[in-house]
Amino acid sequence: MTDTATAAPPPAPTGAAPPSARGVAGQRSLFDPEILRYATGEAFKKLDPRVQVKNPVMFIVLIGTVVTLAESIAHPTLFAWSITAWLFATVLFANFAEAMAEGRGRAQADTLRRMRSETEARRLGSDGSEERVAASVLAKGDLVVCEAGDLIPSDGDIVEGVASVDESAITGESAPVIRESGGDRSAVTGGTKVLSDRIVVRITAERGKTFMDRMIALVEGANRQKTPNEIALTILLSVLTVVFIPVVVVLRPFGHYSGATVSVVVLVALLVCLIPTTIGALLSAIGIAGMDRLVQRNVLAMSGRAVEAAGDVQTLLLDKTGTITLGNRMASEFHPVGGHREEEVADAAQLASLADETPEGRSIVVLAKERFGIRERELASGHEFVPFSATTRMSGLDLDGRQIRKGAAEAVRRWVAEQGGAPPDGLDQVVDGIARQGSTPLVVADGTEILGVIELKDVVKEGIRERFAEMRAAGIRTVMITGDNPLTAAAIAQEAGVDDFLAEATPETKLDLIRAEQEGGRLVAMTGDGTNDAPALAQADVGVAMNTGTTAAKEAGNMVDLDSNPTKLITIVEIGKQLLITRGSLTTFSIANDIAKYFAIIPALFVATYPQLGTLNIMKLHSPTSAVLSAVIFNALVIVALIPLALRGVKWRPSGAQAILRRNVWIYGVGGIVVPFIGIKLIDLFLTAVHWY
């Protein structure tokens, strides 16, 4: 089938989607004013205890705020009211961080929701009549007609016709794409716009479960569920919080026994400072921001679990064509055999390619013209073009009694033998030599004689070898999947720098390879676009379906790449690793900065009773009250300071697990100890300078 996707697209009509509706990412800055306003309002709405209870750490802070508020009313002091205000701010800052992460997709989700609700459909009846209905009433299996200017009302497969479709509202890409019945380019998405021709679409989505519905929910974070790792970390943080509650409670009778007065307000402040409030406040925002970073690259993850799995992937299965190589093989050399001249090979190859509209066929015509000045010819009547067939694996031309053929070596050799000819000496060496170099050999024959071989070169993408080296440094194994023969596959694999390859791949061998990797304890990621890729996409831990692919492929995968760029699989893995590293880094920082708070508060509380504790008061804070308040203020402000890092993510550098752990310990472990010492001391100096205490 001719690749109609390469045809020149028609101009976009007036009334195309506005720039604000292009792409799910929305391309908004981190602190967009609209997002800030939304997040500020949501921060107060999230004070609802039914919302707060989902985050045990911050729920404890909220309860502590209520307790200190009651104490401030019963025994009003500036210290008590100050502590209450900053504890309240701590809860608000945590809510604000989560709302900032959620707000980045809100405007785009609203645009998509309006687009969905305004769509009408022309449903076909059993007698062929048309009926205009709302898109919301369409059921799976319904047939609808779409013509130029119509919005496609729901997800489906084209069963009749071919059309140019504007998918900019989904992908952000302004160039139209071709969709046609049959093959792997038949799937269409509800909300996209038909620009030309007429198509009949069979609806494949259930009501309320279209791709657009899923996009809306995912972009605005409406159905984001906590991942297993996130749940495990939440449990750990809850346990640490529960452990500190009795520790803090016993300080009151201990203080009474030792003669030191420890108020309820101080105990609550101490508890909030000792529990891991920093990571507790940012945990949800980190997860939402990870999915948002995928959305910014036009990838939709069907769950947070898929994003985390991408970060843990150890094996990448990558298609050769379009991912590792540029995709279109180009003629680079004519190799004569059997005493024939190179010009003879070029002339016959060009004749055999005059009706071949594929990029490979056109490149043969161009190469013959460039090398020998052989121009395309107007053929007289009486000629007959022989189209390529998967059965014969050849194409060519019958002209003036000549039968010119070009195709796979074995196919042409067999055809020549059937005509009574024999392959010349040296043909196998030329064919094998081309294959070993990673190129594709096409043999050219004229009747009973084989003239030579065309070399089609598959160009490896620039910089891809370095990307694979980075993956290897991170402990990720790369495997190239191709339908080429083993010799060609081995040459390209060596040039590209992949760790392994699977040649002459079939759906069954892909599935077997994934299962073998998983049985060895590895998580596997792959891309695909066809129905035959669906089993492997479903089996893979991270299955990235192309948006241009079939409905079966998109339903089988757990991610959809709206740009249909197979190379993006590498970026998806990097984003997954960035999510895990960000969460680990901020968890390390949160637990480490508690150490400084111990040194700030504990000595200040009991130094009057136990002077020996003065040696631990290395910060030399002004007074016990300023020490406690300084620690509480720092505890709140550090959340605000870390919001940009939580949303942008900690930069991932390809390296092994030990190197990442070592870097985390030095930067976020040691930094988590040092920064609070400096911050608390500076706040104490400020409070003293303004005579707060």
N, C-alpha and C positions, 0 to 999 in steps of 0.2 A: 504494500500500500504506500502510495506517495505521501511523504511527510508534508501535509498541507499546512502545518504550523509554521513553516518557513515562508509562506506566502506573505506578500506585503499587506499589512492590515489596513482597513479602510479608516478614514478620518473619524474621530469620535464626534458624535452628533452633539448639537446643542442640548443642554439639559442633562449632561453627564453629571455624575456625582461631584459635589463641591469638594474643594481641597480638604476641608475639615473632615470629610467623610472617607477620605482615601486612606486605607490601611487601618489595621486594628491598633497600631502603636500610638497613633495620635501625635508623636514627636513632640511631647511637652517637656519643658524643663523641669528639673527636680523640684523647684519651689515656684511653680506657676501660681500666680495670684488666685486663679479659680480653684486650684487644688488646695491652697492654703485656707481659703474661706470654707471650703467643704470640710476639710480636716478639722478645723477649729470647731465647727458646729457638731461634727460627729464625736469629737472628744468629750463633749458634755453629754451627748445622748448615750454614749457607752458607759456612763456612770451607773446605769441601770444594774442593780445587783445580779439580775438574771444573765446579763452579759459578762459582768466581772467574774462571776463564779467559774467561768470557763478557763480563766487564768488564775490558778490557785495563789500564785505569789502576789499578784497585784490585788487579789481579793483580800488577802491578809492586810495589805497596806491600806485598802479602803476601810476595813474594819478598824484598824488602828487609828485612822483619821477620825472616824466617828467617836472612838473612845477619847481621843485627845480633845475633840470638840466639846464633848460632855464635861471633861475636866476643866477646860478653859472657861466654860460657862459657870461651872460651880465654883472654881477658884481662879478667877481671871488674873493673869499676869502677862506681861509682854512676851516672856519666854514661851509660855504655853500657847498663846495665840500664834506666835511665829512658827513654832513646831507644827501646829495644826495647818497653817497656811502652806508650808512647804511639803507636808505629807500629801495634802490635797493636790498640790502642783505635780507631785511625783506621779499620782494616778492619772492626772490629765495629760502629762507628757507621754505616758505609756499609751494612752488612748489615741493621742495625736499621732504617734509613730505608726500605729496600726492603720489609722484613718488616712494618713498620707500615702501608705502603700496601696490601700484600696481605692483612693480617689483618683489615681493615675489612669484608671480605665473607665471611670464613670462617664465622662463626656462622650467617649466613643461608643460606649454601650447604649447611651441615650439615642445617638444617631442611628445605630443599627436597629434599635427597637422601633423607632419611627418608620424606618424603611420597611421593616417587616409588617407593621400594622397597616400600611397604606397600599399593600400589594393586592391586585386583583388577578383572577385567573380565568382563562377561556377553556373550560372543561369540555372534553369531547364526550358525547353520548354514544351509546351502542349503535345508533343509526347514523353516526357521523356528524350529528348536529352539534353546534357550539352553545355553551351556556356560560354566562358571566357569573362567577361566584367569588366570594372572599377567599383569600389564600388559606385562612384559618380552618375552612371546612373541608379542604382537600384530604383525602384518605390515601393510604398506601395502595398503589396499583392504578390510581386514576391517570387518565391521559389528558394532557393539556397542550394547547397550541400556543407557540410564542413566535412573534414576528418582530421585525426591526422596530425598535423603540419600546418593546415590552420588557417589564421586569419579570424574570423567571420566578414564579410564585413559591416554589419549594424545591427541596433537593430531589434530584431524579437522574435518570439516564435517558439520553436521546435515543429514540427508537426509529426516527425518520428524519432525514435531512442533515444539513451541515450549516453552521452559522458562525459569524464572528461575535464574540461575547466580551463585554467590558466587565472585568472582575476587579476594577480599581477599588470598589467599596470594601472588598474583602482583602485584597492583597496589597493595595496601595500602589500597584504598578499600572501606569496609564496605558501601556500598549495592549491592544485587544488580543485575544487568543482565539484559536479555532477549535470548535467543538463539533464532533460529528458522530453519527450512529456507528456502532461497532467499534472494536478495538479498545484501547486504553484511554481514549480521550472523549469518551461518551458522557462522563459524569458532569453534571452542572449543579451549581449551588443556588439556593433560593436567595433572592435579593440582587443577583447580578443581572446585567442588562444586555439584551440581544441587540446587536448593531446592524446586522444584515441578514437577509434570507428568512427562511421559515423552518422551524423545527417542531417536532412532536416529542414531548417529554413524558416518560412514565414516572410518576411520583414514587420515590423509594422510602420516604421518611414518614414516620407516624406523626399524628397531629401533636404539635407542641414539642417535637423532638428533632427538629431540623438542625442542620449544621449552624444556621444563624442563631437558633435558640441556645445552642451550646456555646457559641461564641460570646453571646451576651452574658451568659452566666459566668463564663470563665474570665472574660475581660474585666468584669466588675467584681470578681471574687465572690460571687453570691453562693457558689456551691463548693468552695474550697474546703476540703476536709484535711484534718491534721494527718501527716504521714506517720508511719511507724517510728521513724527516728525522732520525729518531733514529739510524739506521744511519750516515747521512752525518756527524752530529755525533760519533758514536763513532769513526769513522775519523779525523776531524780531531783529536780528543783523543789517539788512539793515535799519530798522526804527531807531535804536539807532545811526547808522552812519549818517543818514539824519538829525536827531535832532542836532547832534554836528556840522554839517557844518555851519548853520547860527550863532550858538553860537561862533564859532571860527572866522567867517568872521567879525562879529561886533566888535571884539577886535581891529581890525586895526583902525577904526575911533575913538573908545574909547581911544586907546593909543595916537592917534594924539591929541585928545581933552585934555588929561591929561598931555601931554608933553612927553610921553614915545614913543620911536620909536620901532614899531613892524614890522619886515620885513616879506615878503611873506614866506621866508624859515622857519622862526620861526613859523608862523601860520600853515604851512603844517606839521611841526614836531609836533606841539601841537595837531593838528587834528588826526594824526596817533597814537599818544600816548593815546588819549582819547577814540577813537573808539575801539571796542572789537577785536583787531587784533589777539590776541592769539588764541581764539577759532575759529575765522574766518579762520586762517591759518591751523588749525588742524582738522576742522570739517569733511572734506571729508576723510582725512586719518583715522579718528576714525571709520567711517562707513565701509570703505574698509577693515580695519584691523579686524573688527568684523566678516566679512564674511570669511576672511583669517583664523581666529582662528577655524572656523568650518571646513574649508578645511583641516587644519592640523590634525583634528580628523576624516578625511575621510567622512565628511558630506557636501553635496552640497545643498545650499539654492538657490531656483529658483529666489529669489528676496530678496533685503534688507528688505522689508516689513515683510517677514517671520522671519528674525532674530530679528527684533524689537518686533514682536508679541510674540516670544518665551520669551523675557524679561518681557512681561506683562502678561504671562500665570498665571491663577489662579487655574486651574484644570488640573491635569495630569491623563489621562486614561492609565493604564499600564496592559499589558497582564500578567497573572500569570506565565505561563510556559515560561521559558527562560529569564524572566525579574526579577520576584520576587523570583521564585524558580529555581533550577538548570536545570529543564526541564525533566530529565529522572527519573521517579518514580522507586524506588528500593524496592524489597521485604525485609521486616524487621522482620516479625513475622508470625507464623502459629497459628491460634486460633481454636482448636477443639470444636465441638458442638455435642450434642446428645450422649454423652458417648464415643465418639471416641477419640483415642490417637493422640497427635500432630504428631507422626511419620507417622501415617496413612495419615494424611492430607498432610504432606510433600511428601510422596511417590506418592500419586495421583496427587498432584500439579505439581511434576516434570514430570511425564508421560504426563500430559496434555500440558506441555510447551516444550517438546523436539523439536517440529517443529516450535516453536515460536521464530523467530530471532529478535524480538524487544528487546530493552534494558530491559524492564520489564520482558519479558519472560525468558531471559538469567539470570536475577537476581534471579528468582525463582529456576531455576536449581542449581545455585551456592549456594543459601541459604540452600537448602535441602542437598547438599553435605557437607557443612560446619557444619550444626547442627547434622546430623545423619549419615554422611558418605555414603549417597546414591549417587552412581555414575551414570552418564549417561549410558543408556543401549542400546545395539544393539538389535533392535526388530526383531523378526522373521517375515516371510511373513504372510500375513493374517490380518495385522493391517491396519487401515485407519485413517489418520490425518484429523481432522475437522478444517478447517481454520476459523479465526475470520471473522464475517460478521456484518456489521452495522445493519442488520435486526435482527439477532438473539442475537447479543451482547455477543456471547460466542465463545469459541474455545475448542478443546479437542482431544480425541483419542478413537477410537473403537478398542479393543484388547481382543481376546479370550472371546468374549461374553460380555465383560465389556464395558460400555459407560461412559467414564470419561469426565466431562465438568468443565470448569472454566469460570467465567464471572461476569457480573453485577448481583447484588443480586436479583432484580426483574426478570431478564431474567432467571436465574438458578432456582429460586423458581417456576416460571411458567413452565419451562421445566420438573422439577421433578414432578409437579402435573400432567402433561400430561402423564408421565410414570406410574402414579398410586401411587406415593409417596406423602409424606407430610413433610413440613419443621419442624424441631425439635424445642422444646421449647428453648428459649434463643437466637435463631438466630438473631432476630431483635435487641436485646439489644447489641449483639456483633457488628453487622453491624453499628448501630447508634453510638456506643462508638468509633469505629475506625474513622467514619466520623467526629465526634465532635473534634477529635484530629488533624484534618486536613489531615488525610491519606485517601487512597482509598481502600475500601473493595472489594475483589474478592472472590466469593463463589465457593467452590469446591464440586462437586457432583459425586457419583459413582452410576449410574443407578437411583434407586428410593430413595437413601439415600444421604443426605447432610452431608459431613464429617466435614467441617469447613470453615474457612475464611482466606484468605491470606491478610496481611496488606501491602499495597504499600505506602511507605512514600515519600512524595514530600518535598525535603529539601529546606528550605528557604536560600537564598544566605547570606553568612556572610557579615555583615556590612550594609545590606540593610535597617534594622530598623533604624539605625543611619542616613542614607541618608534621609529617610522619615521624621525623626524628624527635620532635617535641612530644608526640604521643608515646613514643618508645621510652623517652626519659621519664615519663609519668607512669610507666608500667603498663601501658595499654598496647595490646597486640593488634596489628592491622592486617586484615585479610582482604585481598582483592577478589571480587567475583566477576567472572567473565564467561562468555560463550565461546571465546577463542580456543584454538587448539593449545595443548600444553606448551609447545615451543614458543608460540607468540606470547602466551600468558607469562611464561617465565622471563622473557626478555623485558616486557613492560614492567613486570613486578620488580625486576632488578633496577631498572632505570628510575622507577618511582620511589623505590626504597621501602616497599611494604614488607612485612614480616613473612607473609605466606600468601598463597593464591589458590583459588578453586577454579580450574579450567573446565570448559564444556559444561557449565553449570545448568542444572535443571531445578524446577521447584522441589523435587524430592531430595536432590543432593544438598541444596541450601538448607532444607529442614534438618537433614541428618547432621550437617556441620554445626548448626546452632545447638542441637541436642547434645552433640559430643562435647562442645565447649561448656555447656551448662552442667553436664555430668562431671566435668573437671573442676567445678566450683566457680566458673567465670560467669559474669554478667555480660550479656551480648546486646549490641545495638546494631540495627540495620535500617536501610531505607528501601522503599519499593513503591510502585505505582500501578501495577497490573493485578488483575484477579488472581493470576498464578503466583503472585507474591504474598497473597493474603495469609496462607498457612504459616509462612516463615515470619511475617510481621506479627501474627498473633503469638507465635512461640517465643519470639525475641523479648528480652526484658524491656528494651526500648525499641519500639517499632515506629519509625517515622514515615508516614504515608505522604505522597506528593498530592497537592491539591488538584493537579491536573489528572490524577489517576482515577481509577474506578471507585465506585461506592464501596465495593467489597474490600478494597485495600484500605480506604479511610476508616471503615468500621473495624477492621482487624487491628490497626495500629493504635498506639496510645498517644501519638502526637501527629499533627498535620502541619506540614510546611506549606504555607500559603503561596510562597514564591516558587515552589516546586524545584528547589535547587539541592540536588543530592549532596553537594559538598558541605552543606550546612550541618550535616550530622556531626562533623568535627566541632563546630561552634556550639552545638547543643551539649555535647559532652563537656566542653569547657565551662559553659554556664552552670551545668549540674555540679561540677567540681567547685566552682566559685560559691555556689549556695552552701555546700557542705563546709567549705573552708571558712566562709563568713560566720556561719553558726558556731563552728568550733573556736574560732578566734575570739569572738565576743563572749562566748561562754568562759574561755580561759581568762579574759580580761575581767569579767564580772566576778568570778570567784577570787582572783588574785587581788582585786582592789579592796576586798573585805579585810585583808590583812592590815592595810593602813588604817582602816576605821577602828580596828581593835586597839591599835597604838594611840589613836586619837581619843577614844571615849573611855576605855577601861581605866587607864591611869588617872585620867581627870576625875573620874567618879570617886575613886577610893584613895587618892594620894594623901588626902588629909588624914585619913585613918591609918593608912599603911604608907608611911613616908618612903619605904623601900621601893614602892612602885614609881617613884620619881625618876628612877634610872630608865624606865620605859617611856617616859614622857619626852621622847627625843625631838618632838616638834615644838616643845615649849609653848604650848597654847596658853592663851591669856587666862582663862578660867574654865571650870567645869561646864558652865552653861554655854560659853562661847564654843567650847570644844564639841559639845553635843550638837548645837545648832549648825556649826560649820560643817560637820559630817553629814547632817541631814540635807543641807543646801547643796553640798557637792553631790550627794547621792541623787538628787533631782536633776541638777544641771548636766551631769555626765550623760544622762539619757538623751537630752536635747543635743548634746555635742556629738553623740554617736548615731543619731538618726540618718544623716547623709551617708555614713559608712554602711549602715544596715540596708539602705535603699540602693546604693550603688554597688555594694558588695566589695569584699576584699579582693584585690587583684590576684588572679591565679597565675603562677609561673610554673611551666612544665618542669616537674622534678619529682623525685621519689617521695614515698611516705615519710621516711626518716628526715629528709631535708625540710619537708613542710612542717613536721612536728617540731623540729629544732627552731625553725623560724618563728613559729607560733609562740614557743616558750620564751624566746628572747624578746620578741616585739610586744606580744600581748600578755605574756606572763610577767616578765620583768617590768614592762610598761604599766601593767595593771597594778603593780605594787608602787612604782615610783610616782606616777601621775597623781594618785590620790594624796600622797604626802605633800606634794607641791600645791595641789588645788586646795586642800583643807587649810594649809598654813596661810595661803593667800587670802582665803575667805575670812579666816580668823583675824588677820591683820586689818582687813577692811572693816570688819565689825568693831574692832577696837578703835580704829581711826575715826569712825563716825560716832563713837561713844554709844554704840548699841548696848554694850555691856561694860 
